[in-house]
């Protein structure tokens, strides 16, 4: 087990911002992607200098950790670009590049930097019938195996949209651990849309129940919305989730301006919201998702330093979470709560189950309906 969990017990950790936003800002040509449009992961092979530069920019801005450029690195997703057979190599390289940059910054000042192996949801969700569960779990086992080999400190299963996809990723990661003889912390980040649920309809309570049953190390939120829309969900995790909590919002809800997607939240605004989550909800990991860059991470670094007694990072606010034992469907959770009241169900007063009751209703014989109910009582 890495030292990451020990670190999180002592200090709030600052993760990096968006990778995709920074890649797009560099104006790369199609040739840089080896002719594979929108395949950001191939850059670890074709333009490792760009990937190193992005990691370095986030460390320069004050980040304690970066995510590998492997968000779409499963063989299933890479297969759409004819790269499925190179999935292990791509993930190993992504982790190695991030590790090299992290270690170089650590050598400067002796401060430990961490690498989170990024594992995205891919483009096929099992609950929607896009892919068989076992095929997805097999793919995740390959991806995480590469991240381990490259030197990642943790596995971050992020932007999760389907509980069954989360289960496949967690179980795939554990298969990779067994093969490699090593074990890393596993963090899960779910994505709650503006509808208040994950893409397939799962609410935050159900997500916490399902992820809790998988025994992972941390749970949090990322992507889809800005911090304002996450506040209610963060508060629920603070009350009920016993482990570390991470929050990586977008830079606000995206807006379309003159044909371009713009994320409107300024760095100081993002820092204000995440500072509130640290102070009030006891969040352990903060960072940014879509639309965020080094300037946002720099503002978060300043915010954390202002909150810290030692002028660097604050200790996480102590929480006393009270997890609610529950069982969850795909959509919602039901607490295991014993009702003390006696409950009787009059099944005869049911138009589907009683022909006599249905006929009385059809005839408008409400006295007969009431009499039938009294007879049953």
Secondary structure, 3 states (H helix, E strand, C coil): CCCHHHHHHHCCEECCCCCHHHHHHCCCCHHHHCCCCCCHHHHHHHCHHHHHHHHHHHHHCCCCEEECCCCCCCHHHHHHHCCHHHHHHHHHHHHHHHHHHHHHHHHHHCCCCEEEEEECCCCCCHHHCCCCHHHHHHHHHHHHHHHHHHCCCEEEEEEECCHHHHHHHHHHHHHHHHHHCCCCEEEEEECCCCCCCCCCCCCHHHHHHHHHHCCCCEEEEECCCCHHHHHHHHHHHHHHCCCEEEEEECCCCEEEECCEEEECCCHHHHHHHHHHHHHHHCCCEEEECCCCCHHHHHHHHHHHHHHCCCCCCCCCCCCCCCCCCEEECCCCEEECCCCCCCCCCCCCCCCCCCHHHHHHHHCCCHHHHHHHHHHHC
